[in-house]
Amino acid sequence: MEIKKVLIFTFMSFLLLVGISSASEISLSIKPKLLTVYAGETGSVEVNVKNNQAFKDIFSISLFPLQYYPSLEKYSLTLNPQENMSFKIHFQIPECAEEASNFFTLTVVSLTNTEIKTSESFRIDVVRKYGVCIYDFKLDKNNLVPGEKLSIQVLVKNPSPSFSQPFTIQTNIWFDRELVKKFEEYVESVEGKGTKILTHVFELSKYQKPGIYDVEVLLKDKYGTTITRKEAQFKVLTINASERLNYLPITKTIRYGLLAQTIEITIKNEGNVPATNIYLSESIPLFMKVFFFPKKEPSKEEVKENRVIYSWQVPTLMPGESYSIVYEISTWNAVLIAIILILIASYTFVQAFNIKIVKKPAYKGPITKEKEITVMLEVKNRSRHEIKDVIVRDFAPGIVKVVEKFDTLRPSLRKVANGTELVWKIDSLAPGDERVLIYRIKPIVDIVGSLKLPKAYLKFMDKKKEVKKILSKSAYIKAG
C-alpha cells in the first residue's frame, strides 16, 4: 500500500514539473487540498482557474484518476484576459467503500496552445461510520401474477478488516401506503472483508391486489438505529376473470333423490379484480321443460335445436367469491298426476263394478198429510260375481206412515220405536242384476220446509262367503 502511494506521488510530481514552464500563463487553485468524506456520502472540492494571458482562451478540464464517480460542473472554460472562474467537483463515495486515502490530479490545458497547461493535486480520505453496508439488493422478478413467490436477496458486506458489530436487516413490502409484509433477521457478526447473503421469500396470495408494490430494506445497528435504506419495486399483474375465462372455473354437482335430481352450478372468481357482466347458462332437452324447477328464476330463456337454454346473470364477483344457481329436475308432478289418474280410474272402476243401494224419493209439491210420497230403493250388482242372501232394510220415521200398497216386491213391516222398519229379502243377484223396491209413505201432519229420510241398509254374502254391509245416502224431500 505504501509503495502504491509513493508511485502515485512520484507521478503527480512529474506532472507538476512538466507544468512549471506554463504555470505563469494559467493560475489553478483547489480548496480544500485534503477532503474527508464518509462512505455513502458526497464530498466536493472547489476549483478556481484564471487566464493570465493577454488574450481570450478556451481551456479543457480533466481529472485523474476517475474514482468515486466524480462529477465536474465544468469540463471546459472560456476566459477573457485576466478573468477567473470557479466550479466544483463532486465525489459520490460508495456506501461499501473501504477506508483509504486517494490522490487526484486536476489538469487545465489551453485549447489554443496545448503546451500551455497546469496541474494541481488534492487528496480524499474515505472514512467509514459503520462497519457493514448493503452491497447489493435485488428482486428475482419484477412482474408477478397472484400465487407466485418473490425472492428478495440482500448482500451485506463488511469492508473493514475486523469482525462487524451485530446488526439487523428489516425488509418491508408496502402497497398503497399499507404494510403488506415484514421480514426481520438479526445477524451477530460478519467477518472482516466478508459478505453475508440474506434471502426473504414473499409468497403472493391467490388474490393479491394488482399494482405497484414498494420493497424497502433497512440496515439497522445493534441499537435499532437505521444505518441505510434501499428501495425497489415490483408489479403484480391484473388478472381479470371477466376477460380470461380460465380464471372463472365452473363446477356442477348433482344430488340424486327420490324421483328428483338437484343440480347445483357454482362459478368462482379466481382473478384478483372484480368480475362483472357474467352469465351462467344451462340447457336441457325441450321435453324436460315441465320437470324443470329453478330455485331462482333465470334472467332469460330461449329454445334452440329442441333444447331449452336458461341463463342467469351473475352479480359482481369479488376475488375469491363464488355464486351458485340451483335447480331441480323432478318427476314428482308427473307421478302425482299419474297417481290422481289412477285413483280416478280406480274410483270409476269401483263405482262402475261395485254393489250399491240408492235411495231416492219421487215427489214434488207441498208436503201435506193428504199426499203420498213414493220412495224407490235401487239395488244394483255391478260386480262380476253373484251375491246371495240379500237383505234390504229401510226405516220410515214416526212422522210418516207406510201406505200398504206396493208396486214391486212386498217388504215385511215391523213397528219399532220412532217409526216403521221395512225389510226385503232376495235370494241372490246375478252379476249385472238390478232390483227396484218401491214403497209409499204419507205424512201424518203437514210439513213445512223439508223432510229427511234415513239411510237404507243392504246386507249380502259375497263370493268369499263373507257378509258385507252397504248404506245408501240419506234422502231429502223439499216442499215445492
C-alpha positions, 0 to 999 in steps of 0.5 A, a space after each residue: 500500500 505504501 509503495 502504491 502511494 509513493 508511485 502515485 506521488 512520484 507521478 503527480 510530481 512529474 506532472 507538476 514539473 512538466 507544468 512549471 514552464 506554463 504555470 505563469 500563463 494559467 493560475 489553478 487553485 483547489 480548496 480544500 487540498 485534503 477532503 474527508 468524506 464518509 462512505 455513502 456520502 458526497 464530498 466536493 472540492 472547489 476549483 478556481 482557474 484564471 487566464 493570465 494571458 493577454 488574450 481570450 482562451 478556451 481551456 479543457 478540464 480533466 481529472 485523474 484518476 476517475 474514482 468515486 464517480 466524480 462529477 465536474 460542473 465544468 469540463 471546459 472554460 472560456 476566459 477573457 484576459 485576466 478573468 477567473 472562474 470557479 466550479 466544483 467537483 463532486 465525489 459520490 463515495 460508495 456506501 461499501 467503500 473501504 477506508 483509504 486515502 486517494 490522490 487526484 490530479 486536476 489538469 487545465 490545458 489551453 485549447 489554443 496552445 496545448 503546451 500551455 497547461 497546469 496541474 494541481 493535486 488534492 487528496 480524499 480520505 474515505 472514512 467509514 461510520 459503520 462497519 457493514 453496508 448493503 452491497 447489493 439488493 435485488 428482486 428475482 422478478 419484477 412482474 408477478 401474477 397472484 400465487 407466485 413467490 418473490 425472492 428478495 436477496 440482500 448482500 451485506 458486506 463488511 469492508 473493514 478488516 475486523 469482525 462487524 458489530 451485530 446488526 439487523 436487516 428489516 425488509 418491508 413490502 408496502 402497497 398503497 401506503 399499507 404494510 403488506 409484509 415484514 421480514 426481520 433477521 438479526 445477524 451477530 457478526 460478519 467477518 472482516 472483508 466478508 459478505 453475508 447473503 440474506 434471502 426473504 421469500 414473499 409468497 403472493 396470495 391467490 388474490 393479491 391486489 394488482 399494482 405497484 408494490 414498494 420493497 424497502 430494506 433497512 440496515 439497522 445497528 445493534 441499537 435499532 438505529 437505521 444505518 441505510 435504506 434501499 428501495 425497489 419495486 415490483 408489479 403484480 399483474 391484473 388478472 381479470 376473470 371477466 376477460 380470461 375465462 380460465 380464471 372463472 372455473 365452473 363446477 356442477 354437482 348433482 344430488 340424486 333423490 327420490 324421483 328428483 335430481 338437484 343440480 347445483 352450478 357454482 362459478 368462482 372468481 379466481 382473478 384478483 379484480 372484480 368480475 362483472 357482466 357474467 352469465 351462467 347458462 344451462 340447457 336441457 332437452 325441450 321435453 324436460 321443460 315441465 320437470 324443470 324447477 329453478 330455485 331462482 328464476 333465470 334472467 332469460 330463456 330461449 329454445 334452440 335445436 329442441 333444447 331449452 337454454 336458461 341463463 342467469 346473470 351473475 352479480 359482481 364477483 369479488 376475488 375469491 367469491 363464488 355464486 351458485 344457481 340451483 335447480 331441480 329436475 323432478 318427476 314428482 308432478 308427473 307421478 302425482 298426476 299419474 297417481 290422481 289418474 289412477 285413483 280416478 280410474 280406480 274410483 270409476 272402476 269401483 263405482 262402475 263394478 261395485 254393489 250399491 243401494 240408492 235411495 231416492 224419493 219421487 215427489 214434488 209439491 207441498 208436503 201435506 198429510 193428504 199426499 203420498 210420497 213414493 220412495 224407490 230403493 235401487 239395488 244394483 250388482 255391478 260386480 262380476 260375481 253373484 251375491 246371495 242372501 240379500 237383505 234390504 232394510 229401510 226405516 220410515 220415521 214416526 212422522 210418516 206412515 207406510 201406505 200398504 200398497 206396493 208396486 214391486 216386491 212386498 217388504 215385511 213391516 215391523 213397528 219399532 220405536 220412532 217409526 216403521 222398519 221395512 225389510 226385503 229379502 232376495 235370494 241372490 243377484 246375478 252379476 249385472 242384476 238390478 232390483 227396484 223396491 218401491 214403497 209409499 209413505 204419507 205424512 201424518 201432519 203437514 210439513 213445512 220446509 223439508 223432510 229427511 229420510 234415513 239411510 237404507 241398509 243392504 246386507 249380502 254374502 259375497 263370493 268369499 262367503 263373507 257378509 258385507 254391509 252397504 248404506 245408501 245416502 240419506 234422502 231429502 224431500 223439499 216442499 215445492 
